[in-house]
Amino acid sequence: MNRFFLSPSAIHGQEIQFPVDIAHQIRRVLRLREEDCVLVLDNTGMAYKVSLQFLGDRDVQGKILNKIPMDSEPTIQLSLYIGLTQREKFEWILQKGTEVGVSRFVPFTSERSLIQKNEIAEKKGQRWQKIIQEAAEQSHRGRIPMLETALSFNAAVEQAVADHETCLIPWEEEQALSLRSVLTQANSVTRIALMIGPEGGFSPAEVQLAKECGMFPVTLGKRILRMETAAVAAAAMIMYHLGQME
């Protein structure tokens, strides 16, 4: 069944008014018919089974048949801090991160980031929001992950430590402390931050700063992963270890 996130303002009692762009998708792209059913999500964790009603050439309304609580959302909040990088890689991380259960994405710039201007993130914000929403619909999420404003490395570290109980920063130079060992001690936490560096990795000074602020430099194993692989693999490992992918 097709799924669509809509603003709560589109829901009026037992009736739903679909926005023009989604109405076009329903009629011209998906070619759904009157009385076909779709799921409408209100981004609060609730879904509505809706019977479609066509009014005119462009207008699509729906009648709510029943209300369904979504049980697919993780019970922990995983925030993924990502070094700004090439468009294709960054958008892939947003898509796959949404699929594995990331709750919040925070772009940042660091010493070795390929992209050093946070304004680029602002220009791409609308496109990135759409990618996240479509991935949330496809993967049956009950909420759309948040996309935050791009930060400097220092500001990202400060925010991560202030907002989360456990903060992880994978680093290829770390040999002793594993991701699993930290997570074993974090079974009761509900807010975790994961900071993934750019292609060139973090500088020793950045890792030292993060460590002094309370983050845990961890190893992801003996093999060196590309940043996009590390982002999704580490996020998936965290969700699996904490029982969020069962």
URFENCOR-V141294 format. One record per residue. N is the residue number from 0. NEAR is the number of other C-alpha atoms within 10 Angstrom. Layout:
n = <N & N>
near = <NEAR & NEAR>
//
This chain:
n = <0 & 1 & 2 & 3 & 4 & 5 & 6 & 7 & 8 & 9 & 10 & 11 & 12 & 13 & 14 & 15 & 16 & 17 & 18 & 19 & 20 & 21 & 22 & 23 & 24 & 25 & 26 & 27 & 28 & 29 & 30 & 31 & 32 & 33 & 34 & 35 & 36 & 37 & 38 & 39 & 40 & 41 & 42 & 43 & 44 & 45 & 46 & 47 & 48 & 49 & 50 & 51 & 52 & 53 & 54 & 55 & 56 & 57 & 58 & 59 & 60 & 61 & 62 & 63 & 64 & 65 & 66 & 67 & 68 & 69 & 70 & 71 & 72 & 73 & 74 & 75 & 76 & 77 & 78 & 79 & 80 & 81 & 82 & 83 & 84 & 85 & 86 & 87 & 88 & 89 & 90 & 91 & 92 & 93 & 94 & 95 & 96 & 97 & 98 & 99 & 100 & 101 & 102 & 103 & 104 & 105 & 106 & 107 & 108 & 109 & 110 & 111 & 112 & 113 & 114 & 115 & 116 & 117 & 118 & 119 & 120 & 121 & 122 & 123 & 124 & 125 & 126 & 127 & 128 & 129 & 130 & 131 & 132 & 133 & 134 & 135 & 136 & 137 & 138 & 139 & 140 & 141 & 142 & 143 & 144 & 145 & 146 & 147 & 148 & 149 & 150 & 151 & 152 & 153 & 154 & 155 & 156 & 157 & 158 & 159 & 160 & 161 & 162 & 163 & 164 & 165 & 166 & 167 & 168 & 169 & 170 & 171 & 172 & 173 & 174 & 175 & 176 & 177 & 178 & 179 & 180 & 181 & 182 & 183 & 184 & 185 & 186 & 187 & 188 & 189 & 190 & 191 & 192 & 193 & 194 & 195 & 196 & 197 & 198 & 199 & 200 & 201 & 202 & 203 & 204 & 205 & 206 & 207 & 208 & 209 & 210 & 211 & 212 & 213 & 214 & 215 & 216 & 217 & 218 & 219 & 220 & 221 & 222 & 223 & 224 & 225 & 226 & 227 & 228 & 229 & 230 & 231 & 232 & 233 & 234 & 235 & 236 & 237 & 238 & 239 & 240 & 241 & 242 & 243 & 244 & 245>
near = <7 & 14 & 20 & 21 & 20 & 17 & 13 & 12 & 9 & 14 & 18 & 11 & 8 & 12 & 16 & 23 & 17 & 21 & 15 & 12 & 9 & 16 & 19 & 17 & 12 & 20 & 17 & 11 & 10 & 11 & 10 & 15 & 13 & 15 & 13 & 13 & 21 & 20 & 21 & 25 & 27 & 20 & 17 & 12 & 16 & 16 & 21 & 24 & 19 & 22 & 20 & 21 & 19 & 15 & 10 & 7 & 9 & 14 & 16 & 21 & 19 & 23 & 20 & 21 & 13 & 12 & 14 & 14 & 12 & 16 & 12 & 15 & 17 & 20 & 14 & 18 & 19 & 25 & 26 & 27 & 26 & 26 & 30 & 28 & 21 & 13 & 13 & 8 & 13 & 17 & 18 & 16 & 22 & 26 & 22 & 21 & 28 & 29 & 19 & 22 & 27 & 27 & 21 & 19 & 24 & 22 & 23 & 30 & 24 & 22 & 18 & 16 & 20 & 15 & 19 & 16 & 15 & 16 & 12 & 12 & 20 & 14 & 10 & 11 & 16 & 11 & 13 & 19 & 17 & 13 & 16 & 25 & 22 & 18 & 20 & 25 & 21 & 15 & 17 & 17 & 25 & 22 & 22 & 25 & 24 & 16 & 19 & 15 & 14 & 24 & 21 & 17 & 22 & 16 & 12 & 21 & 24 & 15 & 14 & 27 & 18 & 12 & 13 & 17 & 16 & 21 & 25 & 26 & 23 & 25 & 21 & 17 & 14 & 16 & 13 & 10 & 14 & 16 & 21 & 15 & 11 & 16 & 18 & 11 & 10 & 16 & 11 & 11 & 14 & 15 & 18 & 22 & 27 & 26 & 26 & 25 & 29 & 22 & 17 & 12 & 21 & 23 & 15 & 11 & 10 & 16 & 20 & 14 & 15 & 24 & 16 & 10 & 16 & 18 & 23 & 22 & 24 & 21 & 21 & 20 & 13 & 8 & 8 & 12 & 14 & 13 & 21 & 23 & 14 & 17 & 23 & 24 & 17 & 21 & 22 & 20 & 18 & 21 & 21 & 13 & 16 & 20 & 13 & 17 & 14 & 7>
//
